[in-house]
Amino acid sequence: MRRVLVFAAVSEAATGGALLLVPSRVGQWLFGVELTGIAITVARVTGIALIALGVACWPGTPLAGMVTYGAAVTLYLAYVGFAGGLTGVLLWPVVVLHLILTTLLVRASTLVTRR
């Protein structure tokens, strides 16, 4: 079982990395069309989620996966808002929400490691 879980974790993280780094190419390989516009942003958030899933599935604590996801998606969405000019009505509330959740998760992880 452990080998299958490690294989799944590595596979998901690798797919997530590809979506994060070359989303348009992954779209071409998967769907036969290049991703453009907002689809690239959505693909990158999906890539972040898959990397976090890989971290969560790696033998250890799933909390690490949630911290990875929360921190990475907070930073990426803030970057999109500042640099990309994509600012829907919920972008900044979502960034703040992820920042709060990530902070709470980090605090929880320090409590777990102290025990």
Backbone bond lengths (Angstrom), bond angles and torsions (degrees), N, CA, C in turn:
res aa  C-N    CA-C-N  psi(-1)  N-CA   C-N-CA  omega(-1)  CA-C   N-CA-C  phi
1 M - - - 1.450 - - 1.526 111.36 -
2 R 1.328 116.22 -40.85 1.463 120.37 -178.74 1.512 111.36 -60.32
3 R 1.309 118.53 -40.97 1.470 122.07 179.68 1.523 111.44 -63.07
4 V 1.320 115.82 -41.56 1.470 120.06 179.54 1.522 109.72 -64.99
5 L 1.323 117.04 -41.40 1.454 120.88 179.45 1.527 111.26 -64.84
6 V 1.307 117.64 -42.61 1.470 121.15 177.29 1.524 110.05 -64.01
7 F 1.324 117.68 -43.32 1.469 121.03 178.27 1.526 110.59 -60.52
8 A 1.335 116.61 -44.71 1.467 120.57 178.72 1.525 110.59 -62.71
9 A 1.327 116.99 -42.91 1.465 120.94 -179.95 1.516 111.36 -61.57
10 V 1.318 116.72 -45.98 1.467 120.77 -179.71 1.533 110.33 -66.24
11 S 1.317 117.34 -42.15 1.467 121.24 179.85 1.529 111.74 -61.83
12 E 1.330 116.48 -47.10 1.466 120.08 -179.85 1.522 111.22 -65.13
13 A 1.319 116.86 -42.32 1.465 120.17 179.80 1.527 110.89 -65.15
14 A 1.323 117.56 -39.29 1.466 120.80 178.31 1.527 111.15 -65.31
15 T 1.324 116.40 -42.90 1.465 120.27 176.80 1.526 110.32 -62.71
16 G 1.319 116.40 -42.29 1.460 120.88 177.43 1.516 112.01 -62.04
17 G 1.312 116.42 -42.10 1.466 120.37 177.23 1.520 111.82 -61.40
18 A 1.317 116.13 -41.73 1.469 119.99 178.17 1.530 110.42 -64.15
19 L 1.336 116.99 -43.09 1.469 119.75 177.99 1.523 111.51 -64.05
20 L 1.299 117.26 -34.33 1.459 121.16 -179.95 1.529 111.21 -72.18
21 L 1.328 116.84 -41.26 1.462 121.31 -174.13 1.526 114.29 -88.11
22 V 1.322 117.45 -41.36 1.476 120.90 -177.21 1.530 110.34 -135.09
23 P 1.325 117.57 63.65 1.466 120.27 -174.52 1.523 113.85 -60.30
24 S 1.318 117.17 -37.17 1.457 119.60 -178.45 1.531 111.66 -65.94
25 R 1.315 115.97 -40.06 1.467 120.38 179.14 1.527 110.78 -66.30
26 V 1.333 117.48 -40.94 1.463 120.95 177.86 1.525 109.61 -62.60
27 G 1.320 116.80 -41.38 1.465 120.56 175.67 1.518 111.74 -59.09
28 Q 1.327 115.97 -41.00 1.471 120.73 177.81 1.524 110.35 -63.30
29 W 1.321 116.73 -44.72 1.462 120.65 -178.72 1.523 111.93 -67.59
30 L 1.320 117.13 -39.66 1.465 120.30 -176.60 1.528 113.47 -81.66
31 F 1.324 116.47 -44.51 1.460 120.49 -169.58 1.522 114.28 -114.40
32 G 1.324 116.69 -7.08 1.455 119.98 179.32 1.521 113.70 82.18
33 V 1.327 118.15 7.34 1.464 122.02 176.59 1.526 108.71 -137.83
34 E 1.324 116.04 148.22 1.452 119.69 176.77 1.518 109.96 -76.50
35 L 1.312 115.69 141.90 1.455 120.35 175.80 1.527 108.06 -79.57
36 T 1.328 116.13 140.55 1.463 121.36 178.40 1.522 109.36 -138.46
37 G 1.305 115.51 166.14 1.456 121.42 174.16 1.518 113.02 58.01
38 I 1.316 114.94 -135.50 1.464 121.77 -175.97 1.528 112.08 -64.97
39 A 1.321 117.38 -22.96 1.470 120.52 178.81 1.525 111.18 -61.52
40 I 1.324 117.64 -30.64 1.464 120.43 178.04 1.529 110.06 -67.53
41 T 1.321 117.06 -42.71 1.463 120.75 178.31 1.525 110.79 -63.25
42 V 1.314 116.69 -44.51 1.462 120.98 179.37 1.531 110.01 -64.21
43 A 1.323 117.49 -40.58 1.467 121.11 178.57 1.522 110.85 -63.21
44 R 1.317 117.24 -38.77 1.467 119.50 179.01 1.522 111.87 -68.01
45 V 1.323 118.24 -39.47 1.465 120.27 175.57 1.530 109.24 -63.42
46 T 1.320 116.77 -39.77 1.459 120.65 175.51 1.526 110.95 -62.24
47 G 1.320 116.57 -39.85 1.463 120.77 176.71 1.521 111.76 -60.98
48 I 1.331 115.76 -42.74 1.468 120.17 177.07 1.533 109.77 -60.54
49 A 1.322 116.19 -43.35 1.473 120.19 179.85 1.529 111.33 -62.96
50 L 1.325 117.50 -39.97 1.468 119.84 179.59 1.524 111.82 -69.22
51 I 1.319 117.11 -36.52 1.465 119.43 175.49 1.530 109.54 -62.87
52 A 1.328 116.52 -44.58 1.464 120.33 178.61 1.524 111.21 -63.34
53 L 1.334 116.89 -38.00 1.459 120.21 176.38 1.524 110.31 -62.18
54 G 1.319 116.59 -41.53 1.464 120.41 176.27 1.521 111.96 -60.73
55 V 1.331 116.07 -42.17 1.470 120.10 177.83 1.528 110.11 -64.86
56 A 1.338 116.63 -42.17 1.463 120.47 -179.03 1.524 112.09 -66.35
57 C 1.316 117.02 -32.67 1.466 121.08 -178.71 1.516 112.54 -83.73
58 W 1.316 116.70 -15.69 1.456 119.63 177.96 1.521 107.50 -64.33
59 P 1.312 118.06 141.34 1.463 118.53 179.66 1.533 111.01 -52.61
60 G 1.292 115.27 123.62 1.467 121.92 -175.82 1.514 108.13 145.45
61 T 1.291 116.03 -148.87 1.456 119.98 -175.93 1.530 112.75 -95.42
62 P 1.324 118.38 134.82 1.466 121.08 175.24 1.526 111.98 -65.62
63 L 1.326 116.77 -19.65 1.458 121.00 178.61 1.522 111.06 -58.05
64 A 1.314 116.96 -36.04 1.469 120.45 179.00 1.527 111.29 -61.59
65 G 1.317 116.92 -36.61 1.462 120.63 177.76 1.512 112.12 -66.11
66 M 1.323 116.67 -40.95 1.458 120.09 178.98 1.530 111.62 -68.39
67 V 1.328 117.14 -38.66 1.464 120.31 176.53 1.528 109.60 -64.70
68 T 1.330 116.78 -42.87 1.461 121.04 177.77 1.515 110.53 -58.69
69 Y 1.324 116.59 -49.13 1.461 120.43 -179.56 1.524 111.50 -62.32
70 G 1.318 116.53 -49.66 1.463 120.25 -176.88 1.514 112.56 -59.29
71 A 1.320 116.65 -47.62 1.463 120.58 -178.98 1.529 111.43 -65.81
72 A 1.323 116.36 -46.00 1.470 119.72 -176.86 1.526 112.00 -66.97
73 V 1.327 117.44 -43.02 1.465 119.17 -178.41 1.534 110.29 -70.89
74 T 1.329 117.87 -33.37 1.471 120.39 175.14 1.522 110.45 -60.84
75 L 1.321 116.17 -49.72 1.461 120.38 -179.66 1.515 112.16 -63.99
76 Y 1.329 117.06 -43.38 1.460 119.75 -177.67 1.525 111.68 -67.04
77 L 1.327 117.65 -45.58 1.464 119.34 -179.79 1.527 111.57 -66.00
78 A 1.322 117.67 -35.97 1.465 120.00 175.24 1.526 110.11 -64.40
79 Y 1.326 116.41 -41.71 1.469 120.26 176.35 1.525 111.14 -60.26
80 V 1.331 116.45 -45.40 1.470 120.70 178.89 1.529 110.12 -59.39
81 G 1.314 116.21 -41.73 1.460 119.93 -179.82 1.520 113.27 -66.23
82 F 1.329 117.02 -41.00 1.460 120.53 -178.58 1.524 112.64 -80.01
83 A 1.320 116.98 -48.39 1.463 120.79 -172.35 1.519 113.47 -92.01
84 G 1.328 115.91 -35.09 1.454 118.83 -174.15 1.511 114.62 -89.57
85 G 1.304 116.64 -14.55 1.450 120.04 179.73 1.517 114.37 71.64
86 L 1.329 117.45 11.00 1.462 120.95 177.78 1.522 107.51 -89.97
87 T 1.326 117.04 104.71 1.457 119.87 -176.22 1.520 110.52 -136.64
88 G 1.321 115.85 87.14 1.454 120.24 172.62 1.518 109.27 -76.67
89 V 1.296 116.02 173.27 1.468 121.33 -175.49 1.532 112.51 -62.57
90 L 1.320 118.41 -26.67 1.467 120.72 -177.98 1.529 114.51 -99.35
91 L 1.332 118.15 -3.21 1.467 119.07 -175.04 1.523 111.79 -57.68
92 W 1.313 118.56 -56.55 1.462 120.25 -175.06 1.517 112.70 -68.99
93 P 1.338 119.73 -38.76 1.477 117.04 173.31 1.528 112.67 -60.24
94 V 1.323 117.68 -36.25 1.468 120.88 178.22 1.523 110.28 -68.58
95 V 1.331 117.78 -40.20 1.466 120.73 177.11 1.531 109.68 -60.36
96 V 1.325 116.88 -46.43 1.467 120.93 179.58 1.531 110.58 -63.95
97 L 1.325 117.11 -43.18 1.466 120.56 178.34 1.525 111.50 -59.51
98 H 1.334 117.33 -45.53 1.468 120.35 178.70 1.521 111.36 -65.81
99 L 1.313 116.99 -35.13 1.458 120.00 177.06 1.530 110.68 -64.17
100 I 1.325 116.32 -44.20 1.470 120.56 178.17 1.528 110.84 -63.85
101 L 1.333 116.73 -47.33 1.470 119.94 179.87 1.520 111.68 -61.85
102 T 1.324 117.30 -41.81 1.460 120.67 179.25 1.523 110.44 -63.90
103 T 1.324 117.03 -41.74 1.459 120.93 177.48 1.526 110.72 -60.83
104 L 1.323 116.51 -44.69 1.469 120.00 177.96 1.527 111.53 -63.50
105 L 1.327 117.08 -39.74 1.470 120.45 178.88 1.525 111.38 -66.14
106 V 1.318 116.63 -40.09 1.468 119.74 178.04 1.521 109.57 -64.36
107 R 1.328 117.00 -43.12 1.468 120.09 176.93 1.528 110.74 -61.22
108 A 1.327 116.95 -41.74 1.464 120.29 178.46 1.515 111.09 -64.03
109 S 1.325 116.85 -38.58 1.466 119.20 -179.30 1.512 111.32 -68.05
110 T 1.321 118.14 -33.05 1.462 119.05 177.09 1.522 111.00 -70.65
111 L 1.330 116.82 -31.51 1.472 120.06 175.79 1.524 110.64 -68.48
112 V 1.331 116.92 -38.10 1.469 121.19 179.73 1.523 109.87 -66.74
113 T 1.331 117.28 -41.23 1.469 119.12 -177.59 1.529 112.32 -73.54
114 R 1.332 117.53 -22.87 1.469 120.62 178.72 1.523 112.26 -74.85
115 R 1.321 116.45 -24.20 1.481 120.18 -176.45 1.463 112.19 -75.67
